[in-house]
Every structure is written in C-alpha cells, then in structure tokens.
Amino acid sequence: MSWTKRIAVLAGALAVAASVLVGIGSAVGQAVPSNTSLPSISGSAKDGSLLTGSHGSWTGSPTSFAYAWERCDNAGGSCAPISGATSKQYTLTTADVNHRLRVDVTATNSSGSGTASSRVTNTVQATGQAPKNTSAPTISGTPKENSVLTVNMGGWSGTNPITFTYQWQRCDATGGNCANIVGATNTTYTATAADVANVVRVNVTAANSKGSTLATSQETGIVAPATSGSGHAISISQVSLPNRLIIDNVKFAPTVLTTRAPVVARFHVSDTRGFSIQGALVYALGLPYGWTRNSPEVVTDSTGWATITMSPTASMPLRNGALVIFVRARKPGDNLLAGVSTRRLVQVSIR
C-alpha cells in the first residue's frame, strides 16, 4: 500500500475516533462544579456592619450560586445556620457579637452542585453606645398651683435612635421623700393643690438598642398656692431672696381704743409667693414714742400669725385720733433692715 493510501486510512480512523469521543462526552454530560478558590467575606466584623460574600472560583461553569450564613463560636467552631440569612449580604446583629461568621456557597450547573465554605471572620465586636446624659434635664415655668411646668430633656449622647420617657415626681419641701405622680408622664405637668408647699422634679429615661439611662432634673422651687393666704404655711427657713416677707393682714382687739387698756394686735406674715410663714420674728412699736410700752419680738405660729399685746401709757391721749404702729417682720439671723425683711405702718383708732 502506498504512503498516500496509508495516510488516507489513518485520517479516516482519527475522524471515527473523534466522533466516538464527542458521542461519549454528550452521553456523560458536564462535570459537577468544583471549588478552586474558597469563597470570601468582605466588610467589618462589627455589630451593625454589612458583610458581603464572594463565591470564589469554580470549575464546571456554574450557572448559579446560593449562600448560607453561619454563626460560629469565638474559636471559629460549632458553626450553625443563621435563620433567614441566605442572601449574598448579611447585616451583623447584637446576637453575633463575640462570635465569628462564615458563609457557605453552593455552585450549581446542569450536572449538579458543589459546596464550599469561606474562612471565618474575625470576632464580631460590639459597636454603638447606650445613652449618656451630658447635661441635666431642666424644668421651666412658675412653680405655682394651676401653672404649667415643662421639662427639657437635657443633653444626651449615644447611638441613635434614642427614645425618651418622662415621670414627674413630688418631693417634700427639702427635696426628699420623692414619689411618682400617677399619670404624670408627659413633657408638661400642671401643678395641683397637692403640690403646694412641696417641690417637683422629673425623671427622664433615654433608651436605645444598647440600653437605657435615667437622669433627674433639679427640683423646682416650692410650689406656691394659687391665691395668697390660702392657709398653706411653710417655715421661714424656706424663704430667701428674691422672695420677700409681707405683712398682709392686721387685726386689733378692741378695734377702737376708748381706754388705756391693753391692746391685742395680731399680724399675719406671708411671702411674695403667697405662703403663710411660720417662725418669722415680728416686732411692733407704737407711735408717737411713749404712747405704748415696748413689747418683745414674737414668733409667728403655724398659720403665720403673731400676737402682740401692747400696753398704752398715760401719755396716750383719749381723744379722736389714732395710735400708729410700726411693724417689722424678719427672718432670724438676717440683718434687721435687709434680707427678706419687711416693714409696714398700721393704725388703730382712738376715741
């Protein structure tokens, strides 16, 4: 056989073999995907951060990739699926803090699927901050019965969003024995008769996903009555500038002097807020000098009244006229003419 014929026969045989191999390939199908470079995770391992999975490299020309995120222990073991975390991206939550994460990637083609796991992330760190008070809450408005008080929440730092709740409290006049006022949970509060002679304050609670913090306002001044002389009494120790004392009521017995018998004079002391004042020192002096004997200072009682007995002398004429009385009320320890003291001239008729 010539070389030409031999070459032709060999070429025919190769063509047949190639045809057989193509047929075999068509019968067996495409190879199942196999991972050649591990999936990876990008993003910061911090609470609230977004992680993104990359499928890595595969043979077999995968037509789709599926993701399944797993939470592992701090050492990277004991990994378990995170419910619902089947997207390419995953946002870290508080539950992931102090754990490591990995992502399983499943590659699929017409012949089947293959799965590979990424390396675990670093340990997930907590981020954000619970609310922190940077300036105390404050109360605006006049501390007086029927007046509206308003709280300002003060300054706060921390991870947003932050929500605020309020609780008004009633305390005694010194700021102690505070108790919640039922139903007083708004930013405003209208002072009631129950608050008179007491002080109020507000507890402000700030909360976010990291925790909650309580801050308390300063107490208001003592809540004054709606009207002066309404019977609410406080101690003289609770009166200080800019509040002042007032002699707001005077009574004499007898109401008209017809003899030189002793005169009982009663003086009521309040302050500019309208409180009756217990413990004020009241002094009364008859004018002109010498018409009555001097009497010592008298302390106001629990209702704000001071009773002074004045004894006329023979110098007081029994004719139509008037006995003028200089009255002074002061706070013990204050200068006689300074501090919260007050003075007034009153008179009683002589006939």
C-alpha positions in Angstrom: 0.0 0.0 0.0 1.3 3.3 -1.0 2.0 6.1 1.5 -0.8 8.1 0.1 -3.4 5.4 0.8 -1.9 4.8 4.3 -2.4 8.5 5.2 -5.9 8.5 4.0 -6.8 5.4 6.0 -5.2 6.9 9.2 -7.2 10.2 8.7 -10.4 8.2 8.4 -9.6 6.3 11.6 -8.9 9.6 13.5 -12.2 11.0 12.3 -14.1 8.0 13.6 -12.4 8.2 17.0 -13.2 11.9 17.3 -16.8 11.2 16.6 -16.9 8.5 19.2 -15.4 10.8 21.8 -17.9 13.5 21.1 -20.7 11.0 21.5 -19.2 9.8 24.8 -19.0 13.4 26.0 -22.6 14.1 25.1 -23.7 11.0 27.0 -21.7 11.7 30.2 -22.6 15.4 30.4 -20.8 18.5 32.1 -18.6 18.0 35.2 -20.2 18.9 38.6 -18.8 22.3 39.9 -15.7 22.0 41.9 -14.2 24.9 44.1 -10.7 26.0 43.2 -10.6 29.2 45.3 -12.5 29.5 48.6 -15.4 31.9 49.0 -14.5 35.1 50.9 -16.2 37.7 53.1 -15.7 41.5 52.9 -16.8 44.0 55.5 -16.1 45.0 59.1 -16.8 42.5 61.8 -18.7 45.0 64.0 -22.3 45.0 65.2 -24.5 46.7 62.6 -22.0 46.4 59.7 -22.8 44.9 56.4 -20.9 41.7 55.3 -20.8 40.6 51.6 -20.0 37.1 50.4 -17.9 36.4 47.3 -18.5 32.9 45.7 -14.8 32.2 44.9 -13.6 30.3 41.8 -15.1 27.1 40.4 -14.7 24.6 37.6 -17.7 23.3 35.6 -19.0 26.8 34.7 -21.7 27.1 37.4 -24.9 28.8 36.3 -26.0 29.9 39.9 -24.7 30.4 43.4 -26.6 30.1 46.7 -25.4 31.5 50.1 -26.0 30.3 53.6 -24.5 32.3 56.6 -23.4 30.5 59.7 -22.6 31.8 63.2 -19.7 30.1 64.9 -18.2 30.2 68.4 -15.4 32.6 69.3 -12.8 30.0 68.2 -14.5 29.5 64.8 -16.1 26.2 65.5 -19.6 24.8 66.3 -21.0 26.7 63.3 -24.8 26.7 62.9 -27.0 28.3 60.2 -28.5 31.7 60.9 -32.2 31.6 60.2 -33.2 33.5 57.1 -29.6 34.5 56.2 -29.5 33.3 52.7 -28.6 36.3 50.7 -25.2 37.4 49.4 -25.1 40.1 52.0 -25.7 39.9 55.8 -26.0 42.7 58.4 -24.4 41.8 61.7 -26.7 42.0 64.8 -26.2 42.1 68.5 -26.6 38.3 68.5 -23.4 38.0 66.5 -21.2 39.9 69.0 -18.4 37.8 70.3 -18.9 35.2 67.6 -17.3 34.5 64.2 -19.2 34.1 61.0 -18.7 32.2 57.7 -20.7 31.8 54.5 -21.3 28.5 52.7 -21.6 28.9 48.9 -23.3 26.3 46.7 -22.4 26.4 43.0 -24.8 24.7 40.6 -24.7 23.7 36.9 -26.7 21.2 34.8 -24.8 18.2 36.2 -25.2 19.1 39.9 -24.0 21.2 42.8 -20.9 21.7 44.9 -20.5 23.5 48.2 -17.5 25.3 49.8 -17.2 27.3 53.0 -15.3 30.6 53.5 -12.9 31.2 56.2 -14.4 32.6 59.4 -14.4 36.3 60.1 -12.7 38.0 63.0 -14.7 38.0 66.2 -17.6 40.4 65.9 -17.2 43.4 68.1 -19.9 45.5 69.7 -20.5 49.0 68.4 -22.6 51.9 69.5 -23.2 53.3 72.9 -26.0 53.3 75.4 -27.5 56.8 76.0 -25.3 59.1 78.2 -26.6 62.3 79.8 -24.3 65.2 79.1 -26.5 68.0 80.6 -29.2 67.5 83.2 -32.9 67.9 82.3 -34.4 71.3 83.3 -37.9 72.5 84.2 -39.3 75.8 83.0 -42.4 77.6 84.2 -43.6 79.1 87.5 -43.9 76.7 90.4 -47.4 77.7 91.4 -50.7 75.9 91.7 -52.5 75.6 88.3 -49.4 76.7 86.4 -48.0 74.5 83.6 -44.4 73.2 84.1 -42.4 72.0 81.1 -39.4 69.7 81.1 -36.5 69.9 78.7 -34.8 66.5 78.3 -31.3 67.9 78.6 -28.3 66.8 76.5 -27.6 63.2 75.5 -25.1 61.2 73.5 -25.3 57.6 72.3 -26.3 55.6 69.3 -29.4 56.8 67.5 -32.3 56.4 67.5 -32.9 57.4 71.2 -36.3 57.5 72.7 -37.3 59.4 75.8 -39.9 58.8 78.6 -40.8 61.1 81.4 -42.0 60.7 85.0 -42.8 63.6 87.2 -42.3 63.3 91.0 -43.5 65.2 94.0 -41.0 65.7 96.9 -41.2 67.4 100.2 -40.1 71.0 100.6 -36.5 69.9 101.2 -36.3 67.7 98.1 -36.6 64.4 99.9 -39.2 61.6 100.0 -39.9 61.9 96.3 -42.7 59.7 94.8 -44.1 59.3 91.3 -47.1 61.4 90.4 -49.6 59.0 88.9 -50.3 59.7 85.3 -47.7 62.5 85.0 -45.7 61.1 82.2 -45.7 63.9 79.6 -43.3 66.7 78.9 -45.7 69.1 80.6 -47.3 69.0 84.0 -49.9 71.3 85.6 -49.2 71.8 89.3 -52.1 70.9 91.6 -53.2 71.7 95.2 -51.4 68.5 96.3 -48.1 70.0 95.1 -48.4 73.2 97.2 -45.7 73.6 99.8 -43.8 70.8 98.0 -41.3 70.7 95.1 -41.5 68.6 91.9 -38.9 67.2 89.6 -38.7 64.9 86.5 -37.0 61.6 85.8 -36.0 61.4 82.1 -35.2 57.9 80.8 -33.3 57.7 77.5 -33.2 54.3 75.7 -31.7 52.8 72.5 -30.7 49.4 71.3 -27.7 49.4 73.6 -29.5 50.1 76.9 -31.2 52.9 78.9 -30.1 55.7 81.2 -32.0 57.8 83.7 -31.3 61.4 84.5 -33.2 63.6 87.1 -33.8 67.3 86.9 -33.2 69.7 89.7 -36.3 70.3 91.9 -38.5 73.3 91.3 -38.9 76.0 93.9 -41.6 75.3 96.4 -44.9 75.2 94.7 -46.9 78.3 95.7 -50.7 78.4 96.3 -52.9 79.9 93.6 -54.0 82.6 95.9 -52.2 84.3 98.8 -53.3 83.5 102.4 -54.9 80.2 101.3 -53.8 78.5 104.5 -50.6 76.8 103.2 -47.8 77.6 105.6 -44.0 77.0 105.3 -41.1 77.6 107.6 -39.2 80.9 107.5 -36.1 78.9 106.7 -37.6 78.2 103.2 -37.8 81.9 102.4 -34.9 83.5 100.6 -34.3 86.3 98.1 -35.7 87.1 95.6 -38.8 86.2 97.7 -39.7 88.7 100.5 -41.9 88.8 103.6 -45.2 90.6 103.5 -47.4 91.7 106.5 -50.7 91.1 104.7 -53.3 91.1 107.5 -53.7 93.0 110.7 -56.4 92.6 113.5 -56.9 94.6 116.7 -58.9 93.8 119.8 -60.5 96.1 120.6 -60.9 97.6 117.2 -61.3 101.1 118.6 -59.4 102.3 121.7 -61.6 104.1 124.2 -59.5 103.4 127.3 -55.8 102.7 128.1 -56.5 99.0 128.5 -54.1 96.6 126.8 -54.5 96.2 123.0 -54.1 92.8 121.4 -52.6 93.2 118.0 -52.4 90.3 115.5 -50.2 90.4 112.4 -50.2 87.8 109.6 -47.0 87.3 107.7 -46.8 85.7 104.2 -44.2 85.8 101.5 -44.4 87.1 97.9 -45.3 83.6 96.7 -48.5 83.6 98.9 -47.4 81.2 101.7 -48.2 81.8 105.3 -44.8 81.9 107.1 -44.2 80.1 110.3 -41.2 81.2 112.5 -40.8 84.8 111.4 -39.9 87.4 114.0 -42.4 90.2 114.3 -41.8 93.5 116.2 -44.4 96.2 116.8 -43.7 99.7 118.1 -46.4 102.3 119.0 -46.0 105.9 117.6 -45.6 108.5 118.8 -42.9 107.1 121.0 -44.0 106.8 124.6 -47.7 106.2 123.9 -47.2 102.4 124.5 -44.7 100.3 126.3 -42.2 98.3 124.2 -43.0 94.7 123.5 -40.5 92.0 122.6 -40.4 90.3 119.2 -42.9 87.5 118.7 -42.6 84.4 116.5 -45.4 83.6 114.0 -47.3 80.4 114.6 -48.0 77.5 112.3 -50.7 79.6 110.5 -48.4 82.7 110.0 -50.0 84.8 112.8 -48.0 86.7 115.5 -49.9 88.0 118.5 -48.5 91.0 120.4 -50.1 92.7 123.5 -49.4 96.4 123.6 -50.0 98.4 126.8 -50.8 102.1 126.3 -49.2 104.6 128.8 -50.7 107.7 130.3 -49.1 109.6 127.6 -51.6 108.3 125.0 -54.5 110.8 124.8 -58.0 109.6 124.9 -59.4 111.7 122.1 -60.3 111.3 118.5 -57.1 110.2 116.8 -55.1 107.1 116.1 -52.3 105.1 117.5 -49.8 104.4 114.7 -47.9 101.1 114.9 -44.6 100.4 113.1 -44.5 96.6 112.3 -41.5 94.7 111.1 -41.2 91.0 110.1 -37.8 89.4 109.6 -36.0 86.1 109.2 -34.0 85.1 112.3 -30.3 85.8 111.6 -31.0 88.4 108.9 -30.0 92.0 109.3 -32.8 94.0 110.8 -33.2 96.1 107.7 -32.0 93.7 105.0 -32.5 90.2 103.7 -36.2 89.2 103.3 -37.5 91.5 106.0 -40.5 93.8 105.5 -41.9 96.9 107.3 -45.4 98.4 107.5 -47.2 101.2 109.3 -50.8 100.5 110.5 -53.1 102.2 112.9 -55.9 101.7 115.3 -58.5 104.5 116.0 -58.7 106.3 119.4 -62.0 107.8 120.6 
